[in-house]
Amino acid sequence: MIVLSKLKINFEGLGEILVEIYPDKEYIVNRLFSKTPLELLAKLWGGEIYMELPEVARVVCRDRKEYVEIGDVAYSPSFRSICIYFNTTPRTYYGDKIRAEEHVEVFGKVIKGLELLSRVKPGCKVRIEYFKG
């Protein structure tokens, strides 16, 4: 039985989400979250919550995408941010798929708590913990 790595992301006063990491993306997560827990602040861009990382080890993105799905969790290299998608973004055109602000590396999927993301406000304190599989 394969046990997948997970991120537990707590939004202060709202609850937590659980993110399952794709096995072929462990190399990214290991570099981004080698020092957890991380205490960050949430920012919003339409239906995207993003959190700027204080310092980031060099991460090689191998499969960046412009289009994402609800529940995707990704790394944005230009903005050094973790992005969580729960709805459309300002770059999503009518009838289009969800478009990220830039091409991002999707590394996981929200498997618990997706419904609370629509209640997150800018400046919300966020705590991220990484649990290796």
Secondary structure as GFF3:
##gff-version 3
##sequence-region A 1 133
A	DSSP	beta_strand	6	11	.	.	.	ID=ss1
A	DSSP	beta_strand	15	21	.	.	.	ID=ss2
A	DSSP	three_ten_helix	23	25	.	.	.	ID=ss3
A	DSSP	alpha_helix	26	32	.	.	.	ID=ss4
A	DSSP	beta_strand	38	41	.	.	.	ID=ss5
A	DSSP	beta_strand	43	45	.	.	.	ID=ss6
A	DSSP	beta_strand	48	52	.	.	.	ID=ss7
A	DSSP	beta_strand	65	68	.	.	.	ID=ss8
A	DSSP	beta_strand	72	76	.	.	.	ID=ss9
A	DSSP	beta_strand	81	85	.	.	.	ID=ss10
A	DSSP	beta_strand	98	112	.	.	.	ID=ss11
A	DSSP	three_ten_helix	114	119	.	.	.	ID=ss12
A	DSSP	beta_strand	125	131	.	.	.	ID=ss13
###
